[in-house]
Amino acid sequence: MNTIYKMGTTIIHRTADLLPTSGSEAYQDMLPAAEQVKESLHKFSPEAVKETLQSWIPGLLALGIRLAVAALIIFIGSRVAKGVKKFLRKTFQRMELDLGVSKFLLSVAEVCIYAIAVFIAADNFGIPSASIVALLGSAGLAIGLSLKDSLANVAGGILILLMRPFTVNDYIIFEDMEGTVQNIGLVYTTLAAADNKKITIPNGSISNGAVINVTAQEKRRVDIEVGIGYTSDMKKAKEILYRIFESEPRVLKEEGITVYVGQLADSAVIIGGRGWTKTDDYWSVRWGIIESIKEEFDKAGIEIPYNQLDVNLKRAEK
């Protein structure tokens, strides 16, 4: 600032010789402009700059204090939110509340606490809470009109949490998607596929569609069908199939085992077996039985037909 002031003074002195002589009309006309230049240069003088900065100091200090208080309020709000979430989580666990409902209520509590902290911090800046509420109401109306589909997903999430067609850790099938439920959020339900892919489904769709809850029951029935050749011994094949189900230790014998002839197909006789097992053992039991069927049928000489193509080649005559 001092350099600017010196440069301005030097320019005035060097151009003084070019100015009209005092007393002339041109001189009188230039006096107002010269006064304005003088006042402008005076603003850049060290004394003027110092006075300006000194006048700003109280306002800057007040702003800094308000910012520090607002940051402290937000920090305290975050600590309170963590404490409340920890307390509620333990309370919900003692109540044996559903995990999906528990996560939803914890999220709502956290949002409410942060909203209160923001209101208090805004009030510290002198912004009335009523103005904030009115602003949020207007913004909420505009957002609601533009995001009506998302609001439908929110309504679907609430329905899922209330009606509980499935819960967290259930294995479900919806349309062509299936997996273990990881999270039931307000807007989306997240599944983990068998190969660990993450599947995100809008709650509005899943709450209005047909959902198959595979793990809702403690037991599942293992249904297996296999085709044998028409020339194979059907009764022997049924005996072997029954013995395989009976020898599997994870099949619940008290629920009964059924072996049947399901269909006389074009190229095979379809026989099947049914047995019950615990839901957690379903896939391992199913895979084990299928493997045993192939091994035992091969030993007994029972044919399992498969599609074949016979190709006849004829040598062309010369």
Helices and strands as residue ranges (DSSP letters): H 2-14, G 16-18, H 25-43, H 46-95, H 99-124, H 129-146, H 148-163, E 171-174, E 177-184, E 188-192, E 198-202, H 203-207, E 211-213, E 219-228, H 234-247, G 253-255, E 258-264, E 269-278, G 279-281, H 282-300
